[in-house]
Amino acid sequence: MRVITQQKLGGPEVLTIADVPEPRPLPTEVLVRVKAIGLNPLEARLRDGEFPLLGQPPFVLGWDVSGVVEEALTWRFRPGDEVFGMPLFPRAANAYAEAVAAPALHLVRKPEKLSHVEAAALPIVGLTAWQGLVDLGGVSAGDRVLIHGGGGGVGHVAIQIAKALGAHVIATASESKREFVEGLGADEVIDYKKVDFSEVVSEIDVVLDTLGGDTVERSLGVLRPGGHLVTAVADEDTALIAKFEAAGMRFSGIGVDPDPVALRQLVGLVEQGKLRVHVQETFPFERVADAHRLLDGGHLQGKVVLTVG
Ligand SMILES: NC(=O)c1ccc[n+]([C@@H]2O[C@H](COP(=O)([O-])OP(=O)(O)OC[C@H]3O[C@@H](n4cnc5c(N)ncnc54)[C@H](OP(=O)(O)O)[C@@H]3O)[C@@H](O)[C@H]2O)c1
């Protein structure tokens, strides 16, 4: 089978296609014939070495996949089942590939309402948003929720989850994404290039941060007493956490994991028509370098996906 691999760290041009033996599933695992691969900004940072999660090359990037079970050494699936997930994260899943061997427990059935492209785009961003808003944030009906980066991968799913939970949702995004973000259900959109959110927002129960940097500290002032900031980006900065605690607020960092129960909850929202996945652009497998150039540029609207075969 073909994989996308790299022999050295660097720009998108280091990504090359190689032929390797197909992986063999172990008992409790399946072999998935991959139809689509979702890309995430993290993978660009692994590719160029900024974040050495997979160590030194050669390695194969990728976690988010959707495809068809070809071999099942498990009672959970049968050959022909359509599945998707983010297996093995944060260990290497070698998912930039035509086939992936994965624990059956890390995959769920693909709903008919999602194409393979849409399903491959969902797991990492969907589970990050779910774990941030539901598991950590405990968002419930009537809460005021502020979502930073509302037009991006995590943000666009988070807005829809928060709305499905009955929250009042405020999102930051650039003006060009206003219509998109309002279409996802955001009650208020703040153009971060023109307006400082910390001057116009208040009494927030939960902030979901996808930006890091000074956005985290500036969000402290918009929380109501006892409010909770959940970030997908900031490191466990003990001084910052202490500042939140001293102010009577809570601070949590998300480390997303491949929780199949939560992934099924996301499938439920999709089936109820409460969650859709926006794919900004798809690229064929062979054009992975162009897809990574888009990741490197930032300012994504929804997701970027590779199609296979
Ligand atoms: N901790 C974890 O487990 C975990 C899991 C998933 C993702 N992450 C991290 O979370 C971050 C977001 O991921 P993602 O997939 O959502 O990225 P993404 O798709 O690139 O989205 C980021 C969004 O933020 C917007 N943005 C940039 N600067 C902004 C600002 N100052 N204010 C408001 N919006 C701004 C961008 O577009 P515009 O500038 O055009 O508005 C873009 O839409 C990444 O750093 C990723 O690595 C962490």
PDBQT file of the ligand as one rigid body, heavy atoms in Angstrom, charges set to zero:
ROOT
HETATM    1  N1  LIG A 401      -5.248  20.032  23.101  1.00  0.00    +0.000 N 
HETATM    2  C1  LIG A 401      -5.798  19.239  22.193  1.00  0.00    +0.000 C 
HETATM    3  O1  LIG A 401      -6.056  18.063  22.463  1.00  0.00    +0.000 OA
HETATM    4  C2  LIG A 401      -6.119  19.820  20.830  1.00  0.00    +0.000 A 
HETATM    5  C3  LIG A 401      -6.983  19.151  19.968  1.00  0.00    +0.000 A 
HETATM    6  C4  LIG A 401      -7.309  19.733  18.747  1.00  0.00    +0.000 A 
HETATM    7  C5  LIG A 401      -6.741  20.953  18.383  1.00  0.00    +0.000 A 
HETATM    8  N2  LIG A 401      -5.850  21.539  19.229  1.00  0.00    +0.000 N 
HETATM    9  C6  LIG A 401      -5.237  22.839  18.867  1.00  0.00    +0.000 C 
HETATM   10  O2  LIG A 401      -6.253  23.810  18.847  1.00  0.00    +0.000 OA
HETATM   11  C7  LIG A 401      -5.936  24.812  17.903  1.00  0.00    +0.000 C 
HETATM   12  C8  LIG A 401      -7.109  25.039  16.963  1.00  0.00    +0.000 C 
HETATM   13  O3  LIG A 401      -7.271  23.884  16.172  1.00  0.00    +0.000 OA
HETATM   14  P1  LIG A 401      -8.214  23.967  14.900  1.00  0.00    +0.000 P 
HETATM   15  O4  LIG A 401      -8.158  22.636  14.254  1.00  0.00    +0.000 OA
HETATM   16  O5  LIG A 401      -9.535  24.518  15.275  1.00  0.00    +0.000 OA
HETATM   17  O6  LIG A 401      -7.407  25.059  14.021  1.00  0.00    +0.000 OA
HETATM   18  P2  LIG A 401      -7.877  25.847  12.735  1.00  0.00    +0.000 P 
HETATM   19  O7  LIG A 401      -8.842  25.005  11.966  1.00  0.00    +0.000 OA
HETATM   20  O8  LIG A 401      -6.660  26.365  12.090  1.00  0.00    +0.000 OA
HETATM   21  O9  LIG A 401      -8.745  27.070  13.310  1.00  0.00    +0.000 OA
HETATM   22  C9  LIG A 401      -8.227  28.185  13.942  1.00  0.00    +0.000 C 
HETATM   23  C10 LIG A 401      -9.207  29.342  13.642  1.00  0.00    +0.000 C 
HETATM   24  O10 LIG A 401      -8.891  30.472  14.438  1.00  0.00    +0.000 OA
HETATM   25  C11 LIG A 401      -9.093  31.663  13.677  1.00  0.00    +0.000 C 
HETATM   26  N3  LIG A 401      -8.316  32.696  14.313  1.00  0.00    +0.000 N 
HETATM   27  C12 LIG A 401      -6.983  32.991  14.198  1.00  0.00    +0.000 A 
HETATM   28  N4  LIG A 401      -6.638  33.978  15.031  1.00  0.00    +0.000 NA
HETATM   29  C13 LIG A 401      -7.772  34.337  15.714  1.00  0.00    +0.000 A 
HETATM   30  C14 LIG A 401      -8.067  35.286  16.735  1.00  0.00    +0.000 A 
HETATM   31  N5  LIG A 401      -7.122  36.099  17.241  1.00  0.00    +0.000 N 
HETATM   32  N6  LIG A 401      -9.316  35.328  17.225  1.00  0.00    +0.000 NA
HETATM   33  C15 LIG A 401     -10.295  34.517  16.750  1.00  0.00    +0.000 A 
HETATM   34  N7  LIG A 401     -10.093  33.595  15.780  1.00  0.00    +0.000 NA
HETATM   35  C16 LIG A 401      -8.837  33.511  15.263  1.00  0.00    +0.000 A 
HETATM   36  C17 LIG A 401      -8.676  31.259  12.271  1.00  0.00    +0.000 C 
HETATM   37  O11 LIG A 401      -9.258  31.928  11.179  1.00  0.00    +0.000 OA
HETATM   38  P3  LIG A 401      -9.472  33.515  11.010  1.00  0.00    +0.000 P 
HETATM   39  O12 LIG A 401      -8.223  34.148  11.525  1.00  0.00    +0.000 OA
HETATM   40  O13 LIG A 401      -9.651  33.764   9.548  1.00  0.00    +0.000 OA
HETATM   41  O14 LIG A 401     -10.708  33.852  11.787  1.00  0.00    +0.000 OA
HETATM   42  C18 LIG A 401      -9.181  29.803  12.196  1.00  0.00    +0.000 C 
HETATM   43  O15 LIG A 401     -10.502  29.752  11.695  1.00  0.00    +0.000 OA
HETATM   44  C19 LIG A 401      -4.646  24.333  17.195  1.00  0.00    +0.000 C 
HETATM   45  O16 LIG A 401      -3.540  24.959  17.793  1.00  0.00    +0.000 OA
HETATM   46  C20 LIG A 401      -4.640  22.845  17.485  1.00  0.00    +0.000 C 
HETATM   47  O17 LIG A 401      -3.345  22.291  17.425  1.00  0.00    +0.000 OA
HETATM   48  C21 LIG A 401      -5.528  21.008  20.431  1.00  0.00    +0.000 A 
ENDROOT
TORSDOF 0
